[in-house]
Structure formats: structure tokens, C-alpha cells
């Protein structure tokens, strides 16, 4: 549970001072750790931080206190913990009230701009969850503040600006909550402030227009307030109901539209009005997007306004960006007006005749505007969509790879080039026939003029052409024929032309004929061999990737020269580029080529060796880029499982081990998981253990790292790595491994998380079981007595009958424990009974617990061992326990006797081995990481069973006969009770007598 103490403010300030002033890194790190611990575990640090902010004389300390207050609130405000089936909030209601009261005290009082900004951010976090109903003080502050401003007439002052800023932050935060009850509360608050807010907006707008007429200084304070109020007015209607509040929504839209038109006329007079214009257009776009059918009155004017915005040039590019985003939002929000079936459905769903008329009017205005202006829009977007000249190769590639606007928060950072292409896509989706007609006309004009246009226009046009196929495929319409464009690009043969040729061929590959595909592939291969431009190389490789897919079986994977040519180019790009959406397609291509060439060519390893020797692929494996390392790990996982287990993949192992050796000190999970996976995949017989030597050397080199790494996720993987190495005879058992086991079990005892502790214990016990199995002939109960007692105590501790007892990790861990104890029972039963007595565990208690746990054993070999040990143990338990459990022991024993008998058949044994082999080779099994069956260990477990000379059936009847010394046949039958088991027992007894 979180601590409820109030930390010492003086100590916190001392930590602030150390972090900012100390040159000793270690002391600074300790201070940072101290603050981080308080932030994560001491919610009442908020009281201490408020004291520092109010009382400290050091400016930076006050600022740090505000930052930490924000962090604590973000981390804990809505979180809770469970105790005794009760939900306890991380921050108590009393503490929340204290925080809100303090924040309210600061509003309108704090003058420092940085402080005010942080206080507003804190308010936004709280408001998102508590405003308005749980933050009544803030409601009163806004309602009374607006009332005071209107009554005093002091609209143009700092206090007004501060209140408007805080109110805008709150409204921006709360509109993200889509909960219906919460939105009702927002609507009630909006109603409470509506009249004064609207009056303030009108007063400020009037003052702003007067200043424009009088040509007042561009830096007027009124403009800043006006801009905030424009956004605030639009936010105030976002929680309103479309039908009930239609008039208010329409009023706000028209007021903002009229103001936008007014500023547009005056923007050339005062260019610093452009930020205000941007805010207005952005606000109008949001209203239109949310209430598209409520603003029909000004819809036509709004569309004409957007047309004017994209028609003009702007110093502030954000104005142009908001205009383009407005067009995109309009096309998206009114998509139903384009498709006849959606349009008719919308009409049918209309609740009134007025609503139907609005839909029909909207359809008319929407279609007429875009149909009349399609030519203008396409040409203007081509003109606007210029690619910035200062972008790196990666940024240029990425810009065309990702044509998405993430969310409303980031849309204003989206490149104009990307927004233009998205806008074109939307135009084509809504009006495909008209769009293709117009774009074809533009293309024909360029062809007729021999492409007499600026390079910028051509680049934009080619980019738009490249985005068309994905839309035509979606709409199932014929794309544009681009062969004349490709011929022009081939004839010019500049770097820009080569880039566009590869880009267009890649996107239109599905539309080329079977005869065209090999020709384009050959030209792409020549382009790749002659160009050193990274963008040309990348786009050409992506083109080749698509063409190979389109050619299917017609592509000749036997042509190893092709692979040898393009692999070094892929590797070079992987070494030089870093963006994830660029790396993944390259790695997929490399992985696919390695896999296909290896499957089809007999001499695949020689081809791979040649590729490695002729490229920088070893250099690629020595990368330290975490992004690339993760991608390469995933590539190796996919590559190895594409080959059957036991394949000779020595050169792939060598590459992967270079990657692991280079990055193992980074202690990343994917590196440890890859190493574990490779050892599990490796068969020493496949290459005469040459790769096994590399594994051994890697372990020897980094043994200290394995032993000292105490990161929870790493510890369990490292234990499994050591277990696999030991199973494969690639390392020897050393005292270090025993010490590691002891330390890991001690750490597991201290972990609070139940599942995490059991996973670590399970990994430790699994390794211990492997050690015991490998040394089975020489182990003694006396040598392992402490461990045996520990395991018995663990088994007892986990048998409390809690629901936790049935969790997956608990069951698996108990199975592991029981499997080890059963081995010792078989090895030396009398000594094990002595250990149980010395641990003060009664034999009947242990046998009962043993029986309950054994029900979950899955492995057939372990089930056989369990049955044998239980049968041996029966004669040591008391009669009540015997009578209670004997029938269940028989119930579990009989199927194992039958299975053991069937297993003596060579045909059945071969079938079982074949099934195991299939399971072992399945990709799903091999990629399951933590839950992958350990087939080497299963072989070892079976090797430690009784050999084929052991007659399980005879042993069973010998045990039954011994039981009859204490219980006669009639008593046994009465104990069993279950008729099928009695019948089976009688049948086997008769067979045994005949023998």
C-alpha cells in the first residue's frame, strides 16, 4: 500500500538543490532516486510540495515543486488499490480537496507566466475527471469571475486573460470525456456561463474590430484575448445536444464565420492577425466536423471560405494547414452524402421532415461545391503540395510512407504535403469518376506539353498519381494508365525521375500485365546496380518486393545472382536508416529472400555465405540501435521457424550470435529471448557441434553478466538459457550455477507479485530438476536434503485452498516440485520418509497433498513416475487415508498401465514419436517463448524412467497383493466403489492369474 506519511519539505528542497547544483553524479543520482521514490509511493508529498511552492525563496525550487505536483496527480488521481476487497484511492478524498483548494488560491494571484502555465496544466488533469460536479470551487471561480468582468467592464486586462486561459484549458480537457452523464454535467456548466461568455466575446470582438479600424499596434493585448475566446466559444458548445441546442450551435458557427470573413478582409493590413485567423478556421472545422447537419445555414459560405484560404499565400503556414484540414474534415464527416445507399439510409433515419430537408440541402450544397470546384481543388493541391527541400532521405521516404493524421492534437504538426495527399484521397473516395476524369485531363495536358512544368509541380503530380491505386483497388475501379509517365521518367533519367519511377511501379504493380512485370523487374535491377541514392535504392527495393509478390511462382528463386545483388543494398540501407516504418519492410524483404532461396536451392548455405561475404551484413549485426536490434531479433525468430528443426543453419546462427554478443550488455529482453530461442532450436548433430562451441564461448565470456543481472524478466530467461545449455551439454555444472539458484530463490521469496514470484521460482526449480535428472545415478537424498525440505514446505504453503492456488503459474510450479520429489522417492524412499519425519510432515498429510497436486501433471513420463511412486508409498499410509484415496490412485494408474503396454508396440511407439516431432516442429510451438515445451528435457525425463525390462503391470499387481496383506479383497472392492474400475481391476487380476 502507498505510504500516508507527509515527507519533510526541507529534505525535498535539499534534493532539488543537489540535482541542480551538485557536480557529483552519484549524489545527484541518489537525490533523483529519493524524489522518484516519494513521487511513486508517497501521495502526501503533495502537501509538502505546496508548502515549498508557497514558502521557498528559490525560484527553481518553486518551479520544480509545481512539476512534481503535476506528476503525482497524473500518476495517482484516479488510481486505486485493493485491500480487504475494498477500493482505496491512491489519493484520499480529503487530500484531493486540499489540492483543489490550494490550486484555487493560486488562480488570479500567481503572476509568473511559467507558474501560471503549470497551474493550468494541473487544473486540466483534475478537471478531466472531476469537473464540474466534483470541483464546485472552480465552477464558482469561473461563473463569478465572468460575472465580475462583465459588471466591471474591465474586459481588456490581465485578469480577464488569465481567467479565459484557465477556462479554455478546462474546456479542452473535459470535452475528451465521452461519458454521457459527464457530458450532461458539461452542458449544465456551459449553460451557467453562456450569457456572460457570449457577452464577453462580443465586447472583445467589437474592441478588436475598432482597433483594426484605427490601425492600433499589431501587438494589441486584445488580439491575444480574442484568439483565446474564439477557441473557448467553440469549445463551449462541444458537449451540447445536436437536436435540443441546434439554435445555439448555429449561432456560434455563424458568429465565428462572420468574424473570420471580417479578419480575412483585414489580414493583409495586419499580418499578425494570421494566428487569430488560424484559430477561427480550426474552430469552425471542429464545429462542422461534430455538427455537420446543424450548420447548414452557413455551410456554403464556409466552403467558399476554405477555398479562399487555400487559394492565398500565407506567411503563417498554420492558416493554410487549417484550411486544408477543414476540407479533409468536411469530406470525411459528410461521406454519407456521396454514397446513394448511405444517403437514403440517412433520410430514412431522420426523425422529422425538417431533418430530412436539412440532409437534402446538405447533399445539394456538398455535391455542387465539390463538383464545380474539382478542377480548381486538384490543381491548387498540386501547387501547394511541395516537398520541403531541407528534409533528410529518411524523412522524405517516411513522408510518403505514412499518409495519416494521428489525432486532433497532432494534426497541426502534420506536413502540408501529407495533408494535400490525404485531401486528394478523400476527393477521390467521394467523387471517383470525376476525380479520375480531371486528373487524366491534367496528365494529358502535361504529356501534350512534353511535361513543361516546374519540378515542384511534377513532383506533386507524381506523388498524387502514386496514391491513386490504393483507392481504385478499394473502390474496384480502373486506375489511370501511367505507361506514358513511366516512359518520360525513363527518358529523363535524373535522380528525381528514378525515385518516381520506382515509386510509381511499386504502387501500380498489381495492374501490370504478366509480360510487363519481368521487364520492370529487370529495369529495377539495373536501377539498383547503378544508383547510389538511398531513396532510389529504397523505393526500387520496395518495387522489387511488390513485383516478386505479383509474379508469384513465375519468379525464379534459383537465380542466386539476383539475391547476391540486392542483399548488400538492403543491408547497407538497414545500416544507414533508422525509422521503424522504413526498417520493417526492408527486413521483411531480406527475411523472405533468405527463406525462399534456402527452401529452393540445394546449396542455400553456400549462397548465404557468399551474400555474407559480399555485404556488410556482419556490420549490420554489430548495430547498437535498439530499434534495429528489436527488428533483427524478430527477423531471426521468423527465419529459424521457417526451417525444420535439425536443419544446418550454422551461418544464420553465427550472424545471430554476433548480434547477441554485441548487444547483450544492453540487457534488453529481446536479446535474452533470442539467445534462449536459438539454443532451443539448435541441434548439435546438424553441424558437428561447431555452433555449440560458439554458444559455450558466449556463455563463458558473459557468465558474470548472467550471474549478476537481477532484472526480474531477465532472471527467469537467463535461468532457462543456462538450463538449455546444460541440457545440450554445452556447459558444465559449476558452483556458480548452484549459487545462482540459491540467490534467485531468495529473491523470489521477497517479490510481492504472486505470479512474478512463481515464474522466477518455476524457472529456478526447472533448472534444479534438470541438474537432478542429469546426475540421477549419483544423487543422494542426504546431499539434497535442505532443498527437499524447502520444496516440501513450498508445496504445503501453496495448498491453502485459496483461489490463487488454481492459477496457471501456481499449478505449473507445484508440478515441478512434485516431479523432483517423485524422483527422490524412487531413488531412496526410506530416506525420503526420514526427511518427511524430520520436517514434521506426517506421511498421510504429504500423501493427501501429493494426490491433489498430481492431478495436473501432463507429461506422460512424469505421470508414470508419479503412479509408481504413489503405489510404492501406499503401504506407509494409515487406513483412513488409504480408504479415502485408494480408488483415485487406481483410477489414475490403470490408463498409465494401458499406455505403457501399448508403448511396447513398435508401431505405437513410432506413431507417438512422429506426433511429438510434428508438435515440436510447429511454428506456434517454437515461437511460444515462455510456454515452449522443452523436448530435450522430455527425452531426459524418459531416459530416467524404468527401462523396457520393467513390467509396469506386474509391479502394479505386486502392489495390490501387498495391499491385500492389510485389506482383504472384499474390503478393497468396498473402498473402490466405482464399478468401471472394479471391472477393469477384476479383468486384470484374472489375466494376471492366467499368466
Secondary structure, DSSP 4 states (H G I P E B T S, - for coil): --------HHHHHHHHHHHHH---HHHHHHHHHHHHHHHHH-TTHHHHHHHHHHH-S-HHHHHHHHHHHHHHHHHHTT-EEEETTEEEESS-HHHHHHHHHHHHHHTTT---HHHHHHHHHHHHHHHHHHTTTT-HHHHHHHHHHHHHHHHHT--SSHHHHHHHHHHHHHHHHHTT---HHHHHHHHHHHHHHHHHHHHHHHHHHHHHHHHHHTT--TT-HHHHHHHHHHHHHHHTTTTS-TTTTHHHHHHHHHHHHHHHHHHHHHTTT-GGGHHHHHHHHHHHHHHHHHSTTT-GGGHHHHHHHHHHHHHS--SSHHHHHHHHHHHHHHHHHTGGGTSHHHHHHHHHH-SSHHHHHHHHHHHHHHHHHHHHHHHHHHHHHHHH-PPPTT--HHHHHHHHH------TTTGGGS-HHHHHHHHHHHHHHHSHHHHHHHHHHHHHHHHHTTS-S-HHHHHHHHHHHHHHHHHHHHHT------HHHHHHHHHH--HHHHHHHHHHHHHTGGGS-HHHHHHHHHHHHHHHHH---HHHHHHHHHHHHHHHHHHGGGS-TT-HHHHHHHHHHHHHHHHH---HHHHHHHHHHHHHHHHHHHHH-TTHHHHHHHHHHTSSHHHHHT---HHHHHHHHHHHHHHHHTS-TT---HHHHHHHHHHHHHHGGGT-HHHHHHHHHHHHH--GGGTTTHHHHHHHHHHHHTHHHHHH---HHHHHHHHHHHHHHHHTTSS---HHHHHHHHHHHHHHHH-S-HHHHHHHHHHHHHHHHHHHHHTTTT--TTTTHHHHHHHHHHHHHT-S--GGGGSHHHHHHHHHHHHHHHHHHHH-HHHHHHHHHHTT--HHHHHHHHHHHHTT---HHHHHHHHHHHHHHGGGS-HHHHHHHHHHHHHHHHHHHHHHHHHTSHHHHHHHHHHHHHHHH-HHHHT-GGG---HHHHHHHHHTS--TT--HHHHHHHHHHHHTTTS-HHHHHHHH--HHHHHHHHHHHHHHHH-
